[in-house]
Amino acid sequence: MLSCDDVRDSYSALLDQEVDPEYREVLEAHLFQCADCLRTLAKYKAVSDLYRELPRPETEYDFERAVLQRLDKPADSGMRKPGHRLALYLGAGLILALVAASTWYALT
């Protein structure tokens, strides 16, 4: 049987359906027996649902396309070190995590 910590580490993957079927059964068995984990997962799902319902801002500047184009440019375009690309990904991930955490905090 999994611990609550193990299950907490899998909330995101479970909600995004990125868990293989066998492990999903183990997670669901734990959630069936643990009301605390099930309640917490429900809060994560509520935050995820709220985030997905947010309207996407419409601007003339296509940020996603600009980032992808920047990542596809050759090394001599200013992104000479591989760490720059990693920093960009980490920064974007950090921003998303902060938005999700603040939304979750507002719900609790």
C-alpha positions, 0 to 999 in steps of 0.5 A: 500500500502506498503512503499518503506522501507517495499519493500526493506526489502523483496528484498531477499525473493522476489528474492529467491521466498520465499514470499507467493503468496498474499504478492508477489502480494502486492510487485509486485503492489508496484514495478509496481508503484515505479520505484526507488524500481524496479531499486534497485531490478534489481540491487539486482538481478544482484548481485545475478545472478553474485554471482550464476555464480561465479565458486565454488573453487575446493579444496580437503578440503570440507569446507561445509562437515567439518562445517556440521560434526562439527555441528553434533558432540556431546557437549563434542567435544569442542562446549559446549555452544550453542552460539558457533554454533550461532557464527559460523552461524553469522560469515558465514552470515556476510562473505556472506553479505560482499561479496554481499555488496561489489559486489553490491557496485562495480555495482553501 
